[in-house]
Every structure is written in structure tokens, then in C-alpha cells.
Amino acid sequence: MPEPPEPRTPAPSAERATPSERQPSPDRPTPSQTPFERQPSPEPQARSERPAPPERADDLHLDARNLRGLAHPLRVRLLGLLRTDGPSTATALAARLGLTSAATSYHLRQLATYGFIVEDTGRGQPRERWWRAAHRSTSMSLAEVADDPAAIEAGEVYLRGVAQSNAALVQGHLDELAVLPARWRAAGALNDVLLRLTPEQTDELVERMWAVVEDYPRADEPGTQAAGTRRVNVQLQVFPRPGDPIDETDADDADAHPEEER
């Protein structure tokens, strides 16, 4: 779900190389290639724990309280659909997701309780209840809730929901790959590369990748529906390799200084 930066939207430079023109540096690790054999390019994803963008009225930063409202994968999915595809009803969303309207209605009410969505009054028939997203995006930092075990648990559930939604988008792209126009079929990338970094370098990498993304117009910005364009999903996934042993230098301050009272 994701989940994106703002508000700079200058047009991309005509001199910027396309993904097929970029060549990897000889001293960098070779990434796993897609079936299209394209050269790797930075692949930012809208992850919830990215560096916070400039605050806007339609952006929401998650805290220990409202984070609990997204501690369910279905709520993450519902909120994402309302943000990307516009207002809808519990019945329409249930049909789209293969669920009962009772299930979607319950989770929509929970999202409304925590302020993520609001009723879209005046739309549809009198007996229909339409919902719309209250914000354009959300951001989150687990570091801000490090002293709250319940919030950390809710944050993990939320991030799992984001990961499931992003994986579903990738699978959906592959499902329709064969019917896309040839130019769009060859556009984009699905690559990965394994680096060796410090936590500080990892944060720097994410910031620099988002800086590149911010040079391009968001799909929800006015005047971005130019001829020849379509919505393009950009995902950023940067995380420590699972299963690697934890080095002693990676220990938290609490473990490194057990004598300190906390």
C-alpha cells in the first residue's frame, strides 16, 4: 500500500537515460535480471516506513494510536483501493475482492473510526453509503513507537498488509503482461540487488532513491493525464537480508549498555 512523496513535480529531463540505456557500474554487484534482460535501474517502492515527506493536509503520519486502525491486511487493501480508484461502497468493494459486504462494511467503519476514510455524502442513492479516503498517503516510522510493544506489533501487521498489497500489484501486472501494448510491455523493471551497507547508508540510499522519484509527476497531481501516459506503480523495498546473523555491533543501545536504567 502504500503506499508516496510530494510535492515537487517537475517534468523529467529529456537527457535522463531510460532504464534500457542505464549500464551498471563494473564494480557493483550484478542484480537478478528479469525475463526481459533489461539493465537494472533503481526501483523505489512506496513503503510505509520511508523518510517522512514534507507535511501536507492530505498526508497522514501514523502514530501509536491510529496505527492500530490499520492493523489488518484487509483494511490496508480497502484504503489503498479508495485512494487509487476513488470513492466506493462496501458492496462494490466486496464484489471486487471476492468478500461479503458485511465484512467490507465492518472494516470500512473501523477505518472511519480512526479517521482514514470519511463518508462521501451526496453521492449515489439515498440508501447507499459511499466512502472516500480522507488522505492521499500515510507514512510511518517504527522508531517512533519503539517503546510501545503493542504499537510495534500493530506496525508489523500493517507492514505485512502493505507487502501483500504490493505483491498483488506485481502479480496483477504479470497477469496482464501479454495483453499490454508492446512499448508498455518492455517498460519498467523487476530487479533486485544485494548490497552490504550500514544502517546509515541504508537510510541514505532510501532518501536518494525517493529524491529521484520526486522528480516525476504523481498520478494524482492535476494536469498529469497527458497523452501517452498511464499510471505507473513504483515500489521501494529496502531491508536487511532475512536470515543473516546479527553482528554484535548491531545490538540496540539497551543491549550494549545494560547498566543504564530505562
Secondary structure, DSSP 8 states (H G I E B T S, - for coil): ------S------TTS--TTT----TTS---B--TT-------EE--TTS------TTEEE--TTGGGGG-SHHHHHHHHHHHHH--EEHHHHHHHHT--HHHHHHHHHHHHHTTSEEE-TTSS-TT--EEEESSSEEE--GGGGTT-HHHHHHHHHHHHHHHHHHHHHHHHHHHTGGGS-HHHHSSS---B------HHHHHHHHHHHHHHHTTS--TTSTT---TT------EE-----TT----GGG--HHHH-TTS--
